[in-house]
Amino acid sequence: MLRIKLKSRNKQEIRTFDASDLLGEELQEVDGKVLYIFDFDGTIIDGSDLSYDAEQLYPANIMRQRAYEGNRVIILTARPDIDKVRKYIQDADLGDIEVFSSHGYEKEEHVGSALGKQAFMRDYLDKNNYIKKIYFYDDKKANLARVKELQNEYDVSISTHLVDEEEDKNLLKRGKHKK
């Protein structure tokens, strides 16, 4: 069983979890590659503050752990300027994480919409057709639903996780994640 250690910014262990506790499901061995995708605003950080000490939400711990385990982890944000997000990731020591923007993937009338994230993911899967399992974390139900629809078009299993800022703040305080 995969064990995940939750650590504070000063690298002190807070608590250790089984991965299935964090994901709310049993982990399965997957042939091929696994991809973890996280939204940024409202999923990794609370609000738009990109300073090093910005309040991180619970999924940031999952993202950091997955990256340090050597998994493929990306941030998919609607922000047009991803250089600031990259700098935040580096400054906060969140791991080796690629940052992409869905800005520009949507039609003008859908800027910042779920259709933009879906269009980006369609393009990404076309270029990376070896991916067989995706874990997608976002704070918007519409984004989750649009990305989940791609299971019907591609040979990929997509597990979506709705991030709730208030619940995640409480989980960090209690040190555990609700199944």
Secondary structure, DSSP 4 states (H G I P E B T S, - for coil): --EEEEE-TTS-EEEEEEHHHHHTS-----SSEEEEEE-SBTTTBSSS--STTPPBPTHHHHHHHHHHTT-EEEEEES-S-HHHHHHHHHHTT--S-EEEE-TTSS-GGGTTSHHHHHHHHHHHHHH-TTEEEEEEEES-HHHHHHHHGGGGTSS-EEEEEE--HHHHHHHHHHT----
